[in-house]
């Protein structure tokens, strides 16, 4: 039985970035982000995550190879931010 090869580190990071870009609504207007009480500043969290993702996109395009730790750290941060956005009502329960 032949096993399919695991994706390389660059491919895994690219896949993670695609998943983050599709699941987090980065284009949400500020007026929507800043309504009512919130647990954490959705706007600042989304800006932070967008910066992290953009940085990795540039690094991958430049040929950098992420480590497993880099992939794990970005995934962990994005899950935490996703949870806060969900709690603040920015992301509905259907996403991710």
Backbone as ProteinMPNN parsed JSONL, in Angstrom:
{"seq_chain_A": "XXXXXXXXXXXXXXXXXXXXXXXXXXXXXXXXXXXXXXXXXXXXXXXXXXXXXXXXXXXXXXXXXXXXXXXXXXXXXXXXXXXXXXXXXXXXXXXX", "coords_chain_A": {"N_chain_A": [[0.842, -1.166, 0.0], [0.643, 2.142, -0.911], [1.595, 5.171, 0.492], [0.4, 8.495, 0.502], [2.513, 11.27, -0.012], [3.468, 13.474, 2.641], [2.609, 16.946, 2.894], [5.048, 19.469, 2.11], [6.83, 21.772, 4.267], [6.56, 24.432, 3.372], [4.281, 24.22, 1.754], [2.416, 23.397, 3.661], [2.31, 25.691, 5.298], [1.363, 27.547, 3.419], [-1.158, 26.431, 2.906], [-2.323, 26.742, 5.432], [-2.379, 29.542, 5.574], [-4.171, 30.125, 3.494], [-6.476, 28.971, 4.586], [-6.826, 30.599, 6.861], [-7.207, 33.109, 5.64], [-9.646, 32.621, 4.337], [-11.397, 32.078, 6.424], [-11.376, 34.162, 8.298], [-12.86, 37.273, 8.484], [-11.35, 39.652, 7.135], [-11.984, 41.972, 5.781], [-14.029, 43.261, 7.09], [-15.951, 46.066, 7.977], [-14.882, 48.764, 10.134], [-16.901, 49.912, 11.626], [-18.63, 47.808, 12.072], [-17.038, 46.095, 13.513], [-16.638, 47.391, 15.921], [-18.924, 47.412, 17.715], [-20.879, 47.573, 20.527], [-20.178, 45.873, 23.725], [-17.036, 44.158, 24.134], [-14.822, 41.323, 24.295], [-12.165, 41.339, 23.623], [-10.195, 43.535, 21.621], [-11.475, 43.436, 18.593], [-10.778, 44.656, 16.184], [-8.024, 45.335, 16.487], [-6.977, 42.78, 16.922], [-7.563, 41.514, 14.501], [-6.063, 43.1, 12.764], [-3.493, 42.528, 13.715], [-3.343, 39.736, 13.144], [-3.629, 39.803, 10.362], [-1.285, 41.147, 9.68], [0.627, 39.271, 10.536], [0.02, 37.097, 8.815], [0.405, 38.289, 6.307], [3.126, 38.84, 6.493], [4.169, 36.225, 6.526], [3.343, 35.398, 4.004], [4.934, 37.027, 2.364], [7.481, 36.146, 3.181], [7.394, 33.45, 2.385], [7.178, 33.784, -0.374], [9.678, 34.81, -0.812], [11.204, 32.625, -0.515], [11.706, 31.546, 1.978], [11.663, 28.932, 4.407], [9.346, 27.68, 6.569], [9.381, 26.519, 9.991], [8.175, 23.6, 11.797], [7.377, 24.589, 14.219], [6.862, 27.3, 13.618], [4.609, 27.064, 11.979], [2.837, 25.83, 13.738], [2.665, 27.816, 15.736], [1.486, 30.011, 14.351], [-0.943, 28.836, 13.647], [-2.016, 28.363, 16.192], [-2.244, 30.995, 17.239], [-4.069, 32.044, 15.392], [-6.311, 30.45, 15.872], [-6.952, 31.231, 18.5], [-7.518, 33.965, 18.129], [-9.63, 33.709, 16.346], [-11.497, 32.54, 18.069], [-12.001, 34.67, 19.867], [-13.075, 36.547, 18.084], [-15.352, 35.185, 17.333], [-16.667, 35.04, 19.794], [-17.172, 37.741, 20.137], [-19.064, 38.116, 18.237], [-18.377, 38.614, 15.629], [-17.678, 36.603, 13.884], [-19.769, 34.081, 12.806], [-21.227, 31.084, 14.238], [-20.98, 29.092, 12.362], [-18.62, 29.209, 10.817], [-15.299, 27.841, 10.604]], "CA_chain_A": [[0.0, 0.0, 0.0], [1.44, 3.346, -1.048], [1.086, 6.312, 1.242], [0.636, 9.764, -0.169], [3.519, 12.032, 0.731], [2.991, 14.6, 3.432], [3.006, 18.203, 2.251], [6.243, 20.115, 2.625], [6.568, 22.841, 5.221], [6.057, 25.606, 2.656], [2.904, 23.922, 1.346], [1.582, 23.397, 4.871], [2.104, 27.077, 5.703], [0.491, 28.153, 2.415], [-2.51, 25.919, 3.158], [-2.804, 27.401, 6.642], [-2.67, 30.928, 5.219], [-5.42, 30.111, 2.72], [-7.56, 28.698, 5.523], [-7.022, 31.798, 7.676], [-7.773, 34.157, 4.775], [-11.04, 32.321, 4.009], [-12.22, 31.974, 7.626], [-11.399, 35.41, 9.068], [-13.356, 38.342, 7.604], [-10.447, 40.791, 7.26], [-12.553, 43.155, 5.136], [-15.158, 43.748, 7.875], [-15.814, 47.493, 8.301], [-14.626, 49.099, 11.537], [-18.182, 50.186, 12.294], [-19.177, 46.517, 12.476], [-16.135, 45.506, 14.5], [-16.668, 48.127, 17.191], [-20.285, 47.577, 18.209], [-21.172, 46.973, 21.823], [-19.059, 45.4, 24.552], [-16.27, 43.067, 23.534], [-13.864, 40.654, 25.167], [-10.857, 41.797, 23.157], [-10.414, 44.457, 20.504], [-11.525, 42.674, 17.344], [-10.044, 45.386, 15.14], [-6.586, 45.165, 16.707], [-6.639, 41.368, 16.738], [-7.574, 41.214, 13.067], [-4.908, 43.772, 12.174], [-2.327, 41.745, 14.106], [-3.334, 38.49, 12.387], [-3.387, 40.147, 8.966], [0.142, 41.449, 9.579], [1.349, 37.991, 10.645], [-0.22, 36.32, 7.594], [1.078, 38.993, 5.211], [4.556, 38.622, 6.682], [4.501, 34.869, 6.081], [3.188, 35.344, 2.549], [6.156, 37.626, 1.8], [8.614, 35.265, 3.475], [7.285, 32.267, 1.523], [7.507, 34.222, -1.735], [11.13, 35.037, -0.852], [11.863, 31.328, -0.443], [11.901, 31.083, 3.356], [10.997, 27.686, 4.765], [8.946, 27.741, 7.975], [9.578, 25.316, 10.796], [6.928, 23.102, 12.356], [7.029, 25.524, 15.29], [6.268, 28.489, 13.001], [3.267, 26.696, 11.526], [2.038, 25.597, 14.944], [2.44, 29.097, 16.412], [0.509, 30.782, 13.589], [-2.233, 28.15, 13.782], [-2.502, 28.582, 17.557], [-2.676, 32.392, 17.344], [-5.271, 32.256, 14.587], [-7.438, 29.816, 16.582], [-7.317, 32.082, 19.638], [-8.156, 35.173, 17.596], [-10.92, 33.268, 15.817], [-12.384, 32.364, 19.219], [-12.402, 35.996, 20.359], [-13.96, 37.127, 17.072], [-16.615, 34.461, 17.441], [-17.29, 35.483, 21.044], [-17.62, 39.117, 19.928], [-20.134, 38.123, 17.24], [-17.853, 38.968, 14.298], [-17.745, 35.363, 13.123], [-20.878, 33.27, 13.298], [-20.852, 29.749, 14.704], [-20.814, 28.184, 11.232], [-17.242, 29.246, 10.323], [-14.2, 27.115, 11.252]], "C_chain_A": [[0.897, 1.241, 0.0], [0.785, 4.492, -0.282], [1.354, 7.58, 0.448], [1.627, 10.573, 0.659], [2.875, 13.186, 1.501], [3.41, 15.884, 2.73], [4.281, 18.751, 2.889], [5.852, 21.252, 3.567], [6.033, 24.093, 4.547], [4.599, 25.401, 2.244], [1.967, 23.948, 2.543], [1.293, 24.819, 5.336], [1.184, 27.792, 4.716], [-0.954, 27.706, 2.611], [-3.128, 26.57, 4.39], [-3.194, 28.846, 6.345], [-3.966, 31.034, 4.431], [-6.612, 29.893, 3.645], [-7.855, 29.935, 6.385], [-7.699, 32.884, 6.85], [-9.245, 33.895, 4.436], [-11.949, 32.336, 5.236], [-12.349, 33.274, 8.42], [-11.805, 36.546, 8.13], [-12.537, 39.629, 7.748], [-11.03, 42.079, 6.684], [-13.774, 43.716, 5.872], [-14.95, 45.225, 8.223], [-15.626, 47.722, 9.804], [-15.921, 49.341, 12.291], [-18.845, 48.893, 12.773], [-18.343, 45.896, 13.581], [-16.309, 46.126, 15.886], [-18.083, 48.419, 17.665], [-20.426, 46.855, 19.533], [-19.934, 46.519, 22.576], [-18.327, 44.249, 23.859], [-15.244, 42.542, 24.533], [-12.442, 41.086, 24.849], [-11.117, 42.689, 21.969], [-10.319, 43.687, 19.183], [-10.702, 43.337, 16.25], [-8.543, 45.164, 15.285], [-6.146, 43.723, 16.496], [-6.587, 41.0, 15.257], [-6.41, 41.893, 12.351], [-3.622, 42.999, 12.481], [-2.228, 40.471, 13.265], [-3.056, 38.745, 10.913], [-1.908, 40.45, 8.738], [0.969, 40.169, 9.619], [1.23, 37.186, 9.35], [0.502, 36.969, 6.407], [2.586, 38.801, 5.281], [4.957, 37.238, 6.178], [4.318, 34.716, 4.573], [4.44, 35.9, 1.867], [7.365, 36.712, 1.994], [8.58, 34.013, 2.592], [7.644, 32.618, 0.084], [9.005, 34.46, -1.91], [11.914, 33.732, -0.719], [12.141, 30.821, 0.962], [11.12, 29.8, 3.6], [10.642, 27.75, 6.248], [9.278, 26.438, 8.69], [8.203, 24.811, 11.24], [6.441, 24.049, 13.452], [6.374, 26.784, 14.752], [4.822, 28.221, 12.587], [2.347, 26.518, 12.725], [1.694, 26.92, 15.632], [1.399, 29.935, 15.676], [-0.875, 30.155, 13.7], [-2.839, 28.416, 15.163], [-3.006, 30.015, 17.732], [-3.968, 32.622, 16.582], [-6.494, 31.608, 15.237], [-7.904, 30.679, 17.744], [-8.038, 33.34, 19.161], [-9.522, 34.83, 17.028], [-11.938, 33.115, 16.95], [-12.887, 33.684, 19.773], [-13.362, 36.648, 19.373], [-15.334, 36.467, 17.105], [-17.381, 34.915, 18.684], [-17.846, 36.906, 20.906], [-18.702, 39.236, 18.859], [-19.676, 38.525, 15.846], [-17.925, 37.767, 13.359], [-18.906, 34.537, 13.689], [-20.413, 31.854, 13.588], [-20.591, 28.764, 13.575], [-19.367, 28.111, 10.766], [-16.303, 28.48, 11.226], [-14.71, 26.365, 12.437]], "O_chain_A": [[1.802, 1.36, 0.825], [-0.415, 4.74, -0.4], [2.396, 7.723, -0.192], [1.578, 10.556, 1.889], [1.886, 13.78, 1.071], [4.438, 15.92, 2.054], [4.548, 18.517, 4.068], [4.686, 21.638, 3.644], [5.145, 24.753, 5.087], [3.78, 26.311, 2.374], [0.852, 24.461, 2.452], [0.167, 25.129, 5.725], [0.317, 28.561, 5.129], [-1.874, 28.515, 2.495], [-4.311, 26.909, 4.393], [-4.228, 29.319, 6.815], [-4.771, 31.933, 4.674], [-7.64, 30.555, 3.504], [-9.019, 30.27, 6.607], [-8.656, 33.509, 7.307], [-10.014, 34.842, 4.264], [-13.148, 32.581, 5.108], [-13.33, 33.464, 9.139], [-11.167, 36.758, 7.099], [-12.972, 40.578, 8.4], [-10.607, 43.169, 7.067], [-14.481, 44.564, 5.327], [-13.884, 45.596, 8.715], [-16.145, 46.971, 10.63], [-16.024, 49.008, 13.471], [-19.549, 48.898, 13.782], [-18.876, 45.246, 14.48], [-16.144, 45.449, 16.9], [-18.404, 49.564, 17.984], [-20.125, 45.666, 19.64], [-18.803, 46.74, 22.144], [-18.919, 43.478, 23.104], [-14.856, 43.228, 25.479], [-11.608, 41.181, 25.75], [-12.183, 42.599, 21.361], [-9.232, 43.339, 18.723], [-10.015, 42.664, 15.483], [-7.866, 44.84, 14.309], [-5.069, 43.47, 15.956], [-5.696, 40.277, 14.812], [-5.834, 41.319, 11.427], [-2.767, 42.836, 11.611], [-1.163, 40.157, 12.733], [-2.324, 37.984, 10.28], [-1.342, 40.055, 7.719], [1.901, 40.0, 8.831], [2.222, 36.656, 8.85], [1.132, 36.28, 5.603], [3.246, 38.62, 4.258], [5.965, 37.094, 5.485], [5.067, 33.978, 3.934], [4.944, 35.313, 0.909], [8.17, 36.53, 1.081], [9.62, 33.568, 2.107], [8.327, 31.854, -0.598], [9.539, 34.329, -3.012], [13.143, 33.73, -0.801], [12.754, 29.765, 1.123], [10.033, 29.615, 3.052], [11.529, 27.861, 7.093], [9.434, 25.39, 8.062], [7.196, 25.502, 11.082], [5.24, 24.28, 13.595], [5.43, 27.293, 15.357], [3.932, 29.041, 12.814], [1.214, 26.998, 12.725], [0.558, 27.119, 16.062], [0.517, 30.512, 16.311], [-1.871, 30.867, 13.832], [-4.039, 28.664, 15.28], [-4.073, 30.231, 18.306], [-4.864, 33.314, 17.066], [-7.594, 32.154, 15.163], [-9.105, 30.846, 17.955], [-9.056, 33.731, 19.732], [-10.475, 35.587, 17.212], [-13.096, 33.51, 16.811], [-14.063, 33.81, 20.113], [-14.359, 37.242, 19.783], [-16.354, 37.13, 16.922], [-18.59, 35.144, 18.631], [-18.876, 37.231, 21.496], [-19.203, 40.331, 18.602], [-20.508, 38.754, 14.968], [-18.205, 37.918, 12.17], [-19.003, 34.327, 14.898], [-19.304, 31.477, 13.21], [-20.03, 27.695, 13.816], [-18.919, 27.041, 10.354], [-16.468, 28.459, 12.445], [-13.939, 25.689, 13.119]]}, "name": "protein", "num_of_chains": 1, "seq": "XXXXXXXXXXXXXXXXXXXXXXXXXXXXXXXXXXXXXXXXXXXXXXXXXXXXXXXXXXXXXXXXXXXXXXXXXXXXXXXXXXXXXXXXXXXXXXXX"}
